[in-house]
Amino acid sequence: MVDDNDFKEGFRQGFRAVRGSAAALPAIPAQPATRAGRTAFQMGLLRGIERGKGWDRNHIRDSD
């Protein structure tokens, strides 16, 4: 079961979804403010995907 308040776990899962489980995990960034309608886990997931793809910060989160 996923803890919706766990930003770090969201980041790990997002990064590994892009780079794979064998990739070295980078330092986990500080948790940003949680946007309305999202959980800390979802914010971590988005940030992890961004980092895994090498995109600029906020690429996904600001495209809504």
Secondary structure by P-SEA (a helix, b strand, c coil): ccccccaaaaaaaaaaaacccccccccccccccccccccaaaaaaaaaaaaaaccccccccccc
